């Protein structure tokens, strides 16, 4: 019975603390990546792209899938 109460208590504490720690506050910045410039040989021009890497990517040996979002004419600068 004590173990059941401990599990319920722990679940309640985690349920209260975790959502509060991940909330954004008014004025917080939203960072979704960094702009990079690449040379396009096909278009003979430089293109600006937005790159978003997972946290710890530089120091990790983990392989990640690549997702490309083709913006077309709706690029916001």
N, C-alpha and C positions, 0 to 999 in steps of 0.2 A: 504494500500500500504506500509506503514512503517513496518508493521508486516512481510510482505513478504520479504522486504529487510533485516530485522533483521534475519529472518530464513536463508536466503541465505548467509549472512555474517557469521553467526554462523557456518553453515555447512562448509563453506570454511576454517574458522579458525581451526575447529576440524579436517578437512581433511588434513590439513598441519601439525598440531602439533602432532597428535596421531601417524602417521607412523614414524615420526622422533624420538619419545621418545622410541620406541620399537626396534630400530635397534641395532645390535651387532657391536662392533668395533674390529679391528684387535687385537688379543691377548686376547680377552675376553674368560673366561672359559665357558665350557658347562657342567652343572651339571644336570644329569638325575636321580640321586638317590644315595642311599648308599648301600654298600655291607654289607650283614649280613651272619652269619654262622649258619646253623641249623644242628641238628643231625638227620641223616636218619637211622631209625631202620631197614628198609627194606634192605638198602644197607650196613648197618653196617659201616657207614663213615660219616664224616662231609661234607656238601655241601655248597658252597658259592652261594648266590642269590643276585640279585640286586632289591632293594625295592625303589619305587617312591611313595611318599605320596603327596596329594594336599596341597597347602599352607594353613595353619591354621587348619590342620587336628587334631592336638593335643588339640586344644582348642574348637573344634566344636562338636556339637551333631548330625551333619548331617551324614546319612548313605551313604556310597559310594559303587558302584559295584566293584568287584575284577576282574582284568584282569591278566591272566597267560600267559606268553610267554614261550613255551617249546623250548629250544635252541638245544637240542640233542647234537651232537658232535661238534657243532660250537661255543662253549663258548670261548670268548676271555678273558684272564686274564691279 
